Amino acid sequence: MQAPVMGRAKVPFNKKIKIKALLEFGITQRRIATTLGVSKKCVYNVSKKLKENLPLLNAPGQDRKKAPTPINDRNLLRLCKKDRTKSSQMLSSELILSNGEHLSARTVRRRLLDMGYKSYQAKKKPLRTPAHKKQRLLFAHEHQYWSHEWNNIIWSDEAHFEVLNRKNRTFVRGLPSEADQPFSFIPKVQGGRGCISVWGCTAGGTRGPLVMYSGKVDGCAYVKIIEEALTSFIENTFDSFNKNWVFMHDNAPPHRSNYTMKWLQDKGIKVIKMASDAARS
């Protein structure tokens, strides 16, 4: 007695002939399935085809699909590396055009996952022109032998946090009839009032205070943000004998304004020249 076959499997035509003969002999479907090692569903389908006078052969496309070959995988990987942004549907179409191989979009995704190629959301970064890259390389060459000197650099920057008008999607669970309920909505404001902006600095592992501000920033507004926090940070971090510290901020327009440069010069705050920032230069 054979064990019944579990899952979808192709049943040979000669076995279907045996099922037909046993059915015509009056054997029950359960006993036929147990004797021939097939599922009861298979015996039922054969019985149904006999009653409807249908052929016992499998319909076109009913058999198990052929598994992708190593050649298919290499061709798929080559197309994927050629353009990493193409969707699985586009890769499936290109496979058909390039070598006539028919792989569904679902199979394409599965094969890429098996090869370790997951789908990620691309990260955004400022555009770097050849001039920007040249300036940054020059900056790296000029300071490649620095070691403890980096502890005398006062690093500073601004950060902006979206509190209400966040760009990422928020999912909620509810019934279709609850689409107008308060939990189905996310508050949104206009005019940039949903954003919190902060300025901060650090040097040699010592963190400075965070200064919160709002609105647009020009040279005058920038000085008001840093004048108290920066001067107190310098006094509390560096002793009177250390005159080697320098201040660094990026090339944003408020930082390069005449008002800011004059204030830094009047306060005796030395500024290290930073490589050009593509997003702000």
N, C-alpha and C positions, 0 to 999 in steps of 0.2 A: 504494500500500500504506500503510495507516494504522499508526501506532505503537500498541502495546498500551497500554491504560489501566491505570495503576498505582493500587493502593489501592481502597477500597470506593467505588463510584459506581453510580448508578442507570442500568441498561441499558434503553433504550426498548423498548417491546413490539414495535415493527416490526423492530427489530434481532434480537430473539429469534426472530421468524418467519423471518428470513433464516438464522439459525443452524440452525433446524429444517429448512429446505429443503436446506441444504448437507449436513447430517447424513444426511438421507434419500437424498441424491444420492451418498453414499459418500465425501465429502471427510473427510480426517483432522481431528481436533480441533485439532491444532497449526496446520495450515494455515488453518482457519477463524478461529482467534484472531488470526493474523497478518493475514489479509485484511480482517477487519471491525474490527480495532483493539480487541479485547476481551481479557480475560484467559483463560487456559486453564481456570481454575476456573469462569468463567462458562459456557464451552462445555460443560464437564463437567456442571454443574448442569442445563443445558437438556437434555442427553442423558439425565441421570438422571430428570428429570421426564417425558420422553417414554416411557421404559421403564416408569415407574410409572403412566402415564396421568394425570398431574397437570397442572393448568392452568399456563400459562407466566406468568400475572400474578403480581406481587409480593404476598406475604402482607401482611395489615394490620400496620402498624408496622415493616415491613422497610425502608422508604425512609429516607433521611437525615433526621434530626430538624431541624425548623426552627430557625434560629439566633435567639437572643433579640434583640428589637428595642430601640431606644433607649427606648421607653416602658416596656418590661419592666425595663430597667436603672434608670430613674428610680423606678419603683415599688419595686424591690428596695432601692435605696439609701435611699428614704424609710422603709421598714420597718426597715432596719438601723440607721439613726440614731435611730429611735424607741426602740429598746431594743438597746443594743450587746452585751448578754449572750446574745441568742438564738442558738441553733445554726442551722446551715444547714438542717437538717431542719425546724425550726420556721418558718424564713423561707419555705421551700418550701410548707409547709401554709398559711401566711398569704397567700401570693400566690394560691393557688387560691381561698381564701375571699374575698379582696378583689376580684379581677377575673377569676377563672377561668383564669388562666394556669398551665399545667402546666410547671414547671421542677423538675428533679430536684435533690436536695441537692448532688450533685456539680457540676451546672451552676451552682447558686447560689454555691458556693465559688469556682469558676473565674471567674465574672463579677465577684465582689467582689475577687478578686486582680487581675484586669485593671484594675479601677478604683483599685487601690492600697490596698485595705482588707485588711490581713493580720490574722491572729488572734494576739493576744498574751495572756499570762497577766497578769491584773490584779494590780497592786501593792497591798500593804496599807499603810494609813496610819492614824494615830489619828483617831478621830471628833472633829470640831470642832463644838461647839455654838455658837449665836449669841453666848453670853456669852464663850466662848473667842476667837471671831473679833474681838469688840469689844475685848477686852484686848490682843490682838496688834496690832490696828490702832492703839490708843492708844500702845503701846510704839514702833511704827514712827514715829508722828508726833512723839513726844518725842525721838527720836534721828535724825530724817531729815537733819539738817545735820552730823552727825558725820563726820569724815574721819580725821585722825590719831588721834583719841581712841580708835578701835577697837584701836589697837596696845597700849593700856593695859589691855585686857580679857583676863583669864585665862579662857579657855574650857576647860571640863572636862566629861567625860561618862564613863559606863561602857559597856562593850560585852561581849556574851556570845556565845561561839562554841561551836556544837555540834560536838564531835569524833566521838563515837560514835553519838549518837542524832540524826543529821541527818535532816531532814524531806524532803529531796529524794530522788527515786528513783535507785537505782544499777542499771544494766543490766549483765548478764553474758551471755556467750555459751557455750552448751554443748548437749550432747545431752539428750534427755528422760531417758535412763538416768543422767545425771550430776546429777540434781536434788538428791541428798543429799551431794554432794561439798562440801568446805570452802569452795571458791571461790563456791558458790551462796548463802552466808550472809553477812550483815553483822553485826558485833558490836553488841549493844545492852545497856545497863545501866539499872538503875532508881535512883530517888532523886536524879536530877540529877547523878550522878557523871561523866557524859560531857560536861560543859560546862566551859569555861574562861572565867573572867570577868577583865577587866582594867579599870583606871582610868587615865586619862591626861589631860594638859592641854597647852595651847599658848597662846602670846601673841605677836603681832607676827611670826609666822613662826618663832618659836623653839619647838621641841617639848620637852615635859617627859618625865620617865621614865614607863614603863608599870609599873603596880603590879598584880600578879596576886593574886587572892583567890578564895575559894570559900565556899560556904554562903550562908545568908540574911544580909542586911545590915540592921542597925538603926542608930540614931544613934551608939551607942558603937562598933560595928564600922566604920562609915563614917569616923569620926575616926581610928581606928587605920590605916585604909587611906591617908588623905591627909596625916596629921600630919607625917610626915618628908619625903615627896616634895613636898608643896605648899610648905612653908616653905623648903626648899632651892632649889626652882625660883624662888621670889620673890627670894631673896637673889642668885642667879646671873644673873637676867634683868634686874632693875631696879636702877639705881644708887641710892645713898643720897639723892640730891637729888630723885628722882622719887617723889612721894607720890600720884600720880594714878591708880595702878593699882587695879583692883577685880577681885574674883573673881566668876565666874558659874557657877552650876550650875542644873540644872532643878529642878522642884518635886516631886521624889520624896519620899516620907515621911521617909526617913533624912536628907535634906538639910534638911527643915523641922522636924526634931525639936528640942526644947528643949536637949538635950545638945549637938547640933551647933552650934546658934546661939550657945550660951554659949561654946563652945570658940573659935569664930571671933571672937567679941567679945573674949575674953581675949587672943587672939593679935594683935588689931588688924587683922584681915583684913576689909576692907570688901566687902560683897556687893551687887551690883547686882540690883535686883528684876527678875525675868524674867517675861515673859508666861506665863499659865497653860498648862500642858501637859495636853491633854485626856486623855491616857492615864494620867496619874498624879495629877491634881488631885482 
